[in-house]
Amino acid sequence: MAITTLDGPVRSLNGFYTQGNGNFITLGATTTLSVATNAGHTLLVPATCAIILPAVNATADSPATGPGADPNTASNLGVVFTFIFTAASAGATAQTITTNGTDAYTGQIMVAGTTSMAFNSTAGTIITLNATTSGGAAAGSQLTLMAYASGKWAVSGSFVGSGSVVTPYS
């Protein structure tokens, strides 16, 4: 099916749903995400996976022309990436999600091990599941990222850890 571009809100009186194998993408050992290929899908993360996010682009649409002026806009505000970690992390740095180095994470990740704690970030640029205390101790961790402002990724997640948990942000 082709990509359809709508200008304005879409309303459904009975909801929207997605189904089928095409909704899932299994990531490789090193994956640079793109909006066109990965957004809107559930991304399955294996035991070893270095994920690189696209830069947040908040400047593509001019306020004078308003939203919808260019259906091929480069702006990626509002894009969502949803991750399910399908296996325990293969090691201390085997599962990472990295911004472009200047974009930052803002939000919270709950890590549950022997202790449980919610960790907040306002400036982190890397999320690491280290196979123990910062997550990745078993399959089942989940993470959602949304580009919401220039240089900002909103974070919401819960990680399966072990032992006395520590922040997954750096």
Number of C-alpha atoms within 10 A of each C-alpha: 3 4 6 6 10 9 10 8 5 6 8 6 5 6 6 7 5 9 7 6 7 9 12 16 15 13 19 15 14 13 14 14 16 14 15 8 9 19 16 15 16 18 21 18 27 21 21 19 21 20 21 18 19 16 20 25 19 18 14 13 16 11 8 7 9 9 13 13 12 15 11 9 13 14 18 22 18 15 16 20 20 18 22 20 23 18 18 25 26 17 15 16 15 19 26 21 17 20 21 14 13 13 23 23 27 20 19 20 25 23 28 23 19 11 13 18 16 16 17 18 18 15 16 20 20 19 21 21 30 22 23 21 25 28 32 29 24 18 19 16 24 20 18 17 21 21 25 18 16 16 17 25 29 19 19 18 19 18 27 25 28 21 14 15 22 21 20 22 21 12
